[in-house]
Amino acid sequence: MSLADVLTRNEFTWTPRQADFDAFARISGDDNPIHVDPAFSARTRFGRTVSHGMLLYARVFGHLEALYPGRKHDLQTLMFPNPSYADEELVLSFAESPDQPGRIMIEIRRSGDGAVTLSGTCDLGDKS
């Protein structure tokens, strides 16, 4: 089942900036040039810098905390099928699985072309 099949979902938009990539690199220690060096990234198959996957999940985590306050995160599954770029709007979608209460289906897609850049689930536990 995809998020498109779910009637009730929450959506948010976010446009990451190169400054976000740079700040996340400083905090995380992941300063891979694909994330922080536009000249290097221009020579890759992506053609420009791409977001850290965990920067995307950090944004997801914040929304999950706001949508489901006090709930523990028991398990997350994440895939990153396409890159997210600086200065391109993203749509973050969240929906509880109708088949598995407490399982939140998560998707991030680029607004411009609809390409999914993060797909996954989060299984929520009881309130902590």
C-alpha positions as CSV (number, residue, x, y, z in Angstrom):
1,M,0.0,0.0,0.0
2,S,1.3,3.4,-0.9
3,L,0.6,6.8,0.7
4,A,-1.5,7.6,-2.4
5,D,-3.9,4.9,-1.3
6,V,-4.5,6.4,2.2
7,L,-7.2,8.9,2.7
8,T,-5.9,10.6,5.9
9,R,-2.4,11.9,5.7
10,N,-0.5,14.9,6.9
11,E,1.7,16.8,4.5
12,F,4.4,19.5,5.0
13,T,6.7,21.2,2.6
14,W,10.4,22.0,3.2
15,T,13.1,23.4,0.9
16,P,16.5,22.4,2.2
17,R,19.4,24.8,1.5
18,Q,23.1,24.2,1.0
19,A,23.5,25.9,4.4
20,D,21.4,23.0,5.9
21,F,23.7,20.4,4.2
22,D,26.8,22.2,5.5
23,A,25.5,22.5,9.1
24,F,24.5,18.9,9.1
25,A,28.0,17.9,7.9
26,R,29.5,19.9,10.8
27,I,27.2,18.4,13.4
28,S,27.4,14.8,12.1
29,G,31.0,14.7,10.9
30,D,29.8,13.5,7.5
31,D,31.6,16.0,5.2
32,N,31.5,13.8,2.1
33,P,32.0,16.2,-0.8
34,I,28.8,14.9,-2.5
35,H,27.0,16.9,0.3
36,V,29.1,20.0,0.8
37,D,31.3,20.7,-2.3
38,P,29.3,22.1,-5.3
39,A,32.4,21.9,-7.6
40,F,33.0,18.3,-6.8
41,S,29.3,17.4,-7.0
42,A,29.0,19.1,-10.4
43,R,31.2,16.4,-11.8
44,T,29.1,13.5,-10.4
45,R,26.1,11.8,-11.9
46,F,23.9,14.0,-9.7
47,G,25.4,17.3,-11.1
48,R,25.0,19.1,-7.7
49,T,25.1,18.5,-4.0
50,V,22.6,16.0,-2.5
51,S,21.2,15.9,1.0
52,H,22.4,13.5,3.7
53,G,19.8,10.8,4.2
54,M,19.9,11.4,7.9
55,L,19.2,15.1,7.5
56,L,16.0,14.1,5.7
57,Y,15.2,11.7,8.6
58,A,16.0,14.4,11.2
59,R,13.2,16.5,9.6
60,V,10.9,13.5,9.5
61,F,11.6,12.7,13.1
62,G,10.7,16.2,14.2
63,H,7.3,15.9,12.4
64,L,6.7,12.5,13.9
65,E,7.3,14.0,17.4
66,A,4.9,16.8,16.7
67,L,2.2,14.5,15.2
68,Y,2.4,11.8,17.8
69,P,3.7,13.4,21.0
70,G,5.1,11.2,23.6
71,R,5.1,8.1,21.5
72,K,8.3,6.0,21.3
73,H,9.8,5.2,18.0
74,D,10.3,1.4,18.2
75,L,11.5,0.7,14.6
76,Q,12.2,2.7,11.5
77,T,12.7,1.4,8.0
78,L,14.1,3.8,5.4
79,M,15.0,3.8,1.7
80,F,16.4,6.6,-0.3
81,P,15.6,5.8,-4.0
82,N,16.4,9.3,-5.4
83,P,18.4,12.3,-4.3
84,S,17.1,15.4,-2.6
85,Y,18.8,18.6,-3.8
86,A,19.4,22.0,-2.2
87,D,16.9,24.6,-3.1
88,E,14.3,22.2,-4.4
89,E,11.0,22.0,-2.5
90,L,10.2,18.6,-0.8
91,V,6.8,17.3,0.3
92,L,6.9,15.2,3.5
93,S,3.9,12.9,3.9
94,F,2.8,10.9,6.9
95,A,-0.1,8.5,7.3
96,E,-1.0,5.8,9.8
97,S,-1.3,2.4,8.1
98,P,-5.0,1.3,8.0
99,D,-3.8,-2.4,8.3
100,Q,-1.3,-1.9,11.2
101,P,-2.2,0.7,13.8
102,G,0.9,2.4,15.1
103,R,2.8,2.0,11.9
104,I,3.3,5.4,10.2
105,M,4.0,5.3,6.5
106,I,6.5,8.1,5.5
107,E,7.4,9.5,2.1
108,I,9.4,12.5,1.0
109,R,9.1,13.5,-2.7
110,R,10.4,16.3,-4.8
111,S,7.7,18.8,-5.6
112,G,9.0,19.5,-9.1
113,D,9.0,16.0,-10.5
114,G,7.3,13.9,-7.8
115,A,10.4,11.6,-7.4
116,V,10.4,9.9,-4.1
117,T,13.6,10.6,-2.1
118,L,12.7,8.9,1.1
119,S,10.3,6.0,1.6
120,G,9.8,4.2,4.9
121,T,7.8,3.4,8.0
122,C,8.0,4.1,11.7
123,D,6.5,1.8,14.2
124,L,5.3,3.7,17.2
125,G,5.3,2.3,20.7
126,D,3.3,3.4,23.8
127,K,3.7,6.8,25.2
128,S,7.0,7.1,27.1
